[in-house]
Amino acid sequence: MAAVTIRNLSDEAHRALKVRAAQHNRSTEAEIRAILEAAVRPEARLRIGTALAKMSRKIGLTNADVEALEQARDTRPAEPIRLE
């Protein structure tokens, strides 16, 4: 697991973190982890698989449609570009 060092954090910010951690009944380090996790992985983030599934349902795409697209797809390998 990665470790992060935060330099030049103001005393005020450190005190505020300690107070916030106490309010949430956890250590200052655990509070900082929770803050960072929430910042980089918000609950409302876009999940591409979920978004694609939702779009497919919205337009009425079925498994039969997907199978038909796969059968119609050209499966031959692409020809390399010839620079002559």
Residue pairs with C-beta under 8 A, 6 or more apart in sequence:
6 32
14 28
17 28
17 31
17 32
18 28
20 31
21 27
21 28
21 30
21 31
24 31
24 34
26 34
